[in-house]
Every structure is written in structure tokens, then in C-alpha cells.
């Protein structure tokens, strides 16, 4: 019953987000709508994750000398179990308080994010330059010129409650996948390659773990799962939940993932996976079959989502 309810909630939430496109219909073609819907969905989720911690962290940073600010922020992020932050003190909701300055305030808001978020947002900027400095203004400049930036922000704030207490990590990943599928269908792109039903993912995960269930109950043992074509990270999320369900342990999994396609990378920010921490090296993997191995009890450190350059003694099923 809970699964059915979650599926319905995911569809409803995806519909709410996708319907926001109506306000920009005359400003963007169908094939361009995702350039607005996807990054703003990500920003709204990040905002909701920070809502309960933003003010407290900003208060602790307030009197920190500039030379120490970076190090203090890292310590506070670790303390609060965050892999990103926004030092502007702004959120999408707070931007609505000054509609006459919405463009300038939004730029300040984007620049306030830590570098890992900026790297993710850069995937939404269609640029052929090799410059290390990424200009994020294309995310909102067209909306600002068309006098739609305030309206889009307002609709996301009013309609899309993406707080982790309301929308779980797995649900957020599914919602993002549905929105991507809708955008590809609208532009007559093959949408099936961007979405895999969760029941199929769960079946694949159960087959991957088949015969290794007894290892879940060994004291101190952790598992590493690597998906070379993780896309939205859905496979890793479902695998994490499946292991927790079987073992009754809170965190038996160290997830690692990589995606050759740049655009899905932001979607992995929906969860508690360390996808925001680094950029993986280029791989030539072409399948989405997870690799699973057990990790010695002494290894309790969570790995980043960077794919290892070598994969010794890992078992592919």
C-alpha cells in the first residue's frame, strides 16, 4: 500500500512541477522547457534541504574572519551532514521579498552556492567553450528579460514542497526522472532511455544481491556498489534502501556512481549520496549493471561518487 501511495505521490509531484511550464510557454519552445524546469527543480530541492540549517550555519559564520571562513564552513557542513551550502543567506522563497531586484538577487543566490553545486548547475548551461569559469546567467537571463523569473520562482515555492521530510531521496529521484521523460516526450526525443520503472530497478538489485544476503548480518561489514551508468542515481538509491531493509542496519552501503551523460548528474543531488563531492574520471562502460563487493570492517569511510580507476576483486553479477 505504501509503495502505491508513494508512486501516486511521485506522479502528482512530477505533474505539479511539469505544469509550471505553462507560464513560460510563449517564451520557450517545447524542446527548451527543460532548460528551466530541471535546474529550478534542483534549486528548489537544495533549498528545502538547507531550510532547517541555513540560518544557524550563517549565524556561526557571521563573525568568522575571511581567511578562516572557508575552513569554518567545511567544518559546519560536516557537522550538519551537508555536502553543499549557500553562503548568500538567500533562498528562492526569500528572493520573492524583493521583486524589483529579482535578477540581481538571483545572481547573488547562485554565486553563493559552493563550487560543487555550481559544477552541477553548469551542466544546464549549453556552452561550447573550454573556459574553467562557467557563466550561469543563461539559467535565468532569458526569464528575466521576458519578465518571468519572479513568476517561475513563485510557482516553485508555492507548489513544489520538496523538503526531505515530505519527499524522500528515492521519491525525489523518481520525480526528476519523470520530469525528464516528460521533457523528452514533448520534444519527440526517445524518453524511455531516461527512465526505468522502480519495480524493474528493485528486481535487478535483488538479483544482484542474490546469494550474498548472509553477508549483510556479519558484524561491521559494509558493501560497495558501483553503477558505471548511474544517470539519476536511482539504481544506487534503491540498492541502498534494499540493503537497509534486509539488514535492519542504517547504512550498510557505500554507493559509487558515474554517468557519461552530463545532464542527469544534478539529479543525484536528490539524495544523501556524495554525488556533489567530485567529478568522476571518464569511463567507457556502456551498461548499467551494478558491481557489488564487500568492504572490510575497518573501512567505514564513505567514498565519493568518483569511479575508482581500478576495480580490484569486485564481483559483477
Secondary structure, DSSP 8 states (H G I E B T S, - for coil): -HHHHHHHHHHHHHHHHHGGGGGGTTTS-GGGTHHHHHHHHHHHHHHHHHTTTHHHHHHHHTT--HHHHHHHHHHHHHHTT-S--BTT---HHHHTT-GGGHHHHHHHHHHTB-HHHHHHHGGGS------SS---GGGTHHHHHTT-HHHHHHHHHHH----TTTS-HHHHHHHHHHHHHHHHHHTT---GGG---HHHHHHHHHHHHTT-GGGGGSTT-EEEEEETT-TTTHHHHHHHHHHHHHH--S--EEEEE--SSSGGGGGGGGSSSSTTS-------------EEEEE-TT------S---S--TT-EE-
